[in-house]
Structures are given as C-alpha cells and as structure tokens.
C-alpha cells in the first residue's frame, strides 16, 4: 500500500522545517508548499495562499494537509487578514473542492491567550475554554478553529486544530517550561492527528509532557499522542537566569505571555 501523501504548507518555516525532516519517519510522503523557496527541496511548490489555482493544484491528490502557512507573530490586521484568515479559507475551499478528508490546522495558544494561567493545585486549562485571543494573530487562529468546525458540520471535512505552545529545540523561557513542545513530540502529535480514527473537529493543546503543564492534554492523548519529553530537564538554568513568574504581571499570569502586553511583530 503506498504511503499517504500529505501536503505540508509553510514548509520553509521553523516548524515546517522540523516536520519535513521528522514526518517521513512515520511513513508519510510529503508534498511541500511555501510562499518562499524551500531550501534543499527543488520539487517544492512556491505559491501564495492567495493563488487559488496554484493552491488547488497543490491540494489535488493528497490524502491530508498539515497547514502551517501564514504569519506566526502579530502584524497589522490587513496583513493577518490576507495571510491567515483569507489564506486559511482558500486552503479549506481547495481541500473541499478536491475531496481531501482531513486537515491538521496549526492553531495557537494565542487563540485563548487572555486565559489566566492556573495556580498550583488549580484544574488545568480545559480544551473547551472560550476563545480569548490576545492579538490579531490570536484572532486569526480563533477564526481558523471556527472555520474548521464549519467545514466539518457543513462538508464533512475533518480537522484536528492543534493549539501549539512553544515549539523549539529547547525551551527558552520560564513560561516555555509549561508550554514547550519538543520537535520530536510535535511530530508524534501531528502523526497522531493524521492517523487517528474519526475526529470530526477536535481541538487539542500541543505541548510535551511538561512537569509544569498548565493545560489539559486529554483530547490530544485520545488521538493516540504519547508525549515523551519534559521541559523540566532544562529548567534549572532558565529559572536561575529569569526567576520564577510574577503572578501580578499579566505577561506572566496569562496564557498568552508577552503577546498580551508587548507582542513580537512580524517579521521578527
């Protein structure tokens, strides 16, 4: 049986670069797309999500899509609208027109960024917490989740929306000790999202099995995701350099972190 073909949008980006190295190890054949050339991949498709003809051609014949493309930091609303909101809509329309049955959508913790972080002993943040975006970027991820729900209810197109925490080779901040998603666990989670049985529209939090976890991974584990890594292995020098979080600082007390008070601006 041939390996399933997965369209990876945003393949030249940071997470796209990690996944294009790791996902083939799970048996997926990747078709790559980005608005920029993908280094080392001469067969990759270079196209903007606004190019609906090119997008439909890229989608044709694939078994699933991992959608990472778009602006990944804050930007003026007009830019977010074009890249993240209209671009995601164009992708879903292309998938619907070509009969693709599943999308893994890169959502973000910033879709619920104004949610207070639980204190020690409090329940973890549930996946059903209401949208509380912290930026136009977070708003676009809320839109993407709602769009995914619409396309499931109306067209039967399944989506796993992954609210990614902080996906880097190693955590970079005290906040990251709770939100860190290691590259290896990222690939495990995306593979689970691609291969789980009936998912409808499922929202999951995307992080490793961190000692300082602040959100509930139950829906991710229900897909078959078994995280293997823990940011606590990196904690001592980070805490020594940065100190423990100040619960009276909104940038440390809310899930969105500095996006709430001083968001990094695209391009970064």
ROKOL-267572 format. One record per residue (C-alpha): residue in one letter; x, y, z. Coordinates in steps of 0.05 Angstrom, whole numbers, padded with zeros to 5 digits. Layout:
BEGIN
REC keke     px     py     pz
REC    a      X      Y      Z
...
***
This chain:
BEGIN
REC keke     px     py     pz
REC    x  00000  00000  00000
REC    x  00031  00068 -00019
REC    x  00049  00116  00036
REC    x -00004  00171  00047
REC    x  00013  00237  00015
REC    x  00009  00298  00060
REC    x  00012  00370  00036
REC    x  00055  00410  00085
REC    x  00041  00484  00078
REC    x  00091  00533  00108
REC    x  00145  00482  00094
REC    x  00201  00533  00095
REC    x  00182  00559  00164
REC    x  00212  00538  00231
REC    x  00161  00484  00249
REC    x  00153  00464  00176
REC    x  00228  00453  00171
REC    x  00226  00408  00233
REC    x  00167  00368  00208
REC    x  00192  00357  00137
REC    x  00252  00322  00169
REC    x  00212  00282  00221
REC    x  00145  00263  00189
REC    x  00173  00217  00135
REC    x  00198  00173  00191
REC    x  00125  00158  00207
REC    x  00111  00135  00136
REC    x  00084  00199  00106
REC    x  00103  00223  00037
REC    x  00106  00299  00038
REC    x  00087  00349 -00015
REC    x  00116  00417  00005
REC    x  00088  00486 -00005
REC    x  00111  00555  00017
REC    x  00110  00626 -00009
REC    x  00186  00623 -00006
REC    x  00231  00570 -00039
REC    x  00243  00511  00007
REC    x  00317  00501  00015
REC    x  00340  00432 -00007
REC    x  00273  00414 -00038
REC    x  00273  00432 -00112
REC    x  00205  00399 -00123
REC    x  00171  00442 -00070
REC    x  00114  00486 -00094
REC    x  00126  00560 -00088
REC    x  00059  00595 -00084
REC    x  00019  00644 -00043
REC    x -00046  00622 -00009
REC    x -00080  00677 -00048
REC    x -00064  00639 -00113
REC    x -00125  00595 -00113
REC    x -00108  00558 -00178
REC    x -00039  00540 -00153
REC    x -00068  00521 -00085
REC    x -00119  00475 -00116
REC    x -00065  00442 -00158
REC    x -00023  00432 -00096
REC    x -00080  00400 -00058
REC    x -00101  00354 -00115
REC    x -00090  00281 -00099
REC    x -00064  00288 -00027
REC    x -00092  00246  00030
REC    x -00087  00301  00082
REC    x -00059  00371  00095
REC    x -00017  00399  00152
REC    x -00030  00473  00150
REC    x  00027  00515  00180
REC    x  00029  00572  00129
REC    x  00016  00643  00150
REC    x  00041  00698  00195
REC    x  00063  00669  00262
REC    x  00070  00734  00302
REC    x  00030  00798  00309
REC    x  00021  00843  00249
REC    x -00027  00897  00224
REC    x -00097  00869  00215
REC    x -00095  00877  00140
REC    x -00035  00830  00135
REC    x -00065  00780  00183
REC    x -00130  00782  00144
REC    x -00096  00766  00078
REC    x -00047  00713  00102
REC    x -00081  00678  00159
REC    x -00156  00689  00151
REC    x -00166  00692  00076
REC    x -00108  00644  00064
REC    x -00137  00591  00110
REC    x -00205  00599  00078
REC    x -00174  00589  00009
REC    x -00140  00526  00034
REC    x -00205  00497  00061
REC    x -00241  00513 -00003
REC    x -00187  00478 -00044
REC    x -00190  00418  00002
REC    x -00265  00415 -00004
REC    x -00264  00421 -00079
REC    x -00211  00366 -00085
REC    x -00243  00318 -00035
REC    x -00188  00320  00018
REC    x -00216  00289  00081
REC    x -00170  00314  00136
REC    x -00131  00376  00156
REC    x -00085  00387  00215
REC    x -00090  00461  00229
REC    x -00034  00497  00267
REC    x -00075  00537  00316
REC    x -00041  00570  00376
REC    x -00045  00583  00450
REC    x -00057  00655  00429
REC    x -00128  00638  00409
REC    x -00141  00635  00484
REC    x -00083  00679  00505
REC    x -00123  00722  00554
REC    x -00140  00660  00595
REC    x -00109  00663  00665
REC    x -00057  00610  00680
REC    x -00079  00564  00736
REC    x -00042  00568  00802
REC    x -00013  00506  00835
REC    x -00070  00459  00854
REC    x -00120  00491  00805
REC    x -00150  00450  00749
REC    x -00113  00451  00683
REC    x -00140  00496  00627
REC    x -00193  00456  00591
REC    x -00193  00450  00516
REC    x -00264  00477  00515
REC    x -00243  00544  00545
REC    x -00275  00601  00505
REC    x -00235  00638  00453
REC    x -00199  00696  00485
REC    x -00148  00719  00433
REC    x -00091  00764  00454
REC    x -00074  00794  00386
REC    x -00098  00798  00314
REC    x -00054  00737  00305
REC    x -00092  00700  00360
REC    x -00157  00724  00330
REC    x -00138  00692  00264
REC    x -00127  00625  00300
REC    x -00195  00631  00333
REC    x -00224  00642  00263
REC    x -00186  00581  00237
REC    x -00216  00537  00291
REC    x -00286  00562  00277
REC    x -00275  00554  00202
REC    x -00254  00482  00214
REC    x -00317  00470  00254
REC    x -00359  00499  00198
REC    x -00326  00455  00145
REC    x -00337  00393  00188
REC    x -00410  00409  00202
REC    x -00426  00431  00131
REC    x -00379  00389  00087
REC    x -00353  00331  00130
REC    x -00281  00355  00124
REC    x -00245  00333  00188
REC    x -00195  00376  00225
REC    x -00151  00370  00286
REC    x -00136  00441  00309
REC    x -00071  00440  00349
REC    x -00062  00498  00397
REC    x  00014  00497  00393
REC    x  00050  00523  00454
REC    x  00124  00537  00442
REC    x  00158  00491  00392
REC    x  00233  00499  00394
REC    x  00291  00451  00401
REC    x  00293  00470  00475
REC    x  00252  00517  00519
REC    x  00275  00589  00520
REC    x  00237  00620  00579
REC    x  00205  00603  00645
REC    x  00137  00609  00610
REC    x  00163  00559  00559
REC    x  00174  00507  00614
REC    x  00098  00496  00615
REC    x  00083  00506  00541
REC    x  00144  00473  00508
REC    x  00130  00424  00451
REC    x  00194  00388  00432
REC    x  00205  00376  00358
REC    x  00200  00301  00368
REC    x  00135  00308  00406
REC    x  00109  00356  00353
REC    x  00119  00302  00301
REC    x  00086  00250  00346
REC    x  00026  00295  00356
REC    x  00018  00312  00282
REC    x  00025  00239  00263
REC    x -00029  00221  00314
REC    x -00074  00276  00286
REC    x -00064  00250  00216
REC    x -00078  00177  00232
REC    x -00129  00176  00288
REC    x -00198  00149  00273
REC    x -00259  00193  00268
REC    x -00241  00262  00294
REC    x -00295  00309  00267
REC    x -00267  00375  00290
REC    x -00222  00362  00350
REC    x -00184  00417  00387
REC    x -00122  00396  00425
REC    x -00067  00431  00463
REC    x  00003  00419  00434
REC    x  00058  00411  00486
REC    x  00103  00358  00514
REC    x  00091  00322  00580
REC    x  00119  00380  00620
REC    x  00124  00378  00696
REC    x  00097  00450  00696
REC    x  00040  00435  00648
REC    x -00018  00485  00654
REC    x -00067  00458  00603
REC    x -00103  00392  00592
REC    x -00074  00343  00542
REC    x -00132  00293  00547
REC    x -00160  00306  00477
REC    x -00090  00301  00447
REC    x -00078  00235  00483
REC    x -00145  00209  00458
REC    x -00116  00214  00387
REC    x -00060  00166  00408
REC    x -00010  00220  00424
REC    x  00041  00198  00477
REC    x  00089  00255  00492
REC    x  00159  00233  00512
REC    x  00194  00297  00532
REC    x  00193  00344  00591
REC    x  00218  00416  00593
REC    x  00239  00407  00666
REC    x  00304  00378  00642
REC    x  00323  00449  00621
REC    x  00291  00486  00680
REC    x  00348  00500  00729
REC    x  00390  00548  00687
REC    x  00328  00583  00658
REC    x  00298  00596  00727
REC    x  00365  00617  00754
REC    x  00372  00669  00699
REC    x  00299  00693  00695
REC    x  00268  00678  00763
REC    x  00200  00648  00777
REC    x  00139  00681  00745
REC    x  00108  00742  00778
REC    x  00033  00726  00786
REC    x  00017  00802  00785
REC    x  00050  00811  00716
REC    x -00002  00800  00661
REC    x  00054  00777  00614
REC    x  00068  00720  00663
REC    x -00001  00708  00693
REC    x -00039  00699  00627
REC    x -00031  00643  00578
REC    x -00011  00688  00520
REC    x  00050  00714  00558
REC    x  00084  00775  00526
REC    x  00034  00773  00468
REC    x -00016  00803  00518
REC    x  00026  00864  00534
REC    x  00081  00873  00482
REC    x  00072  00823  00425
REC    x  00130  00809  00378
REC    x  00117  00838  00310
REC    x  00124  00803  00243
REC    x  00174  00797  00211
REC    x  00217  00780  00271
***
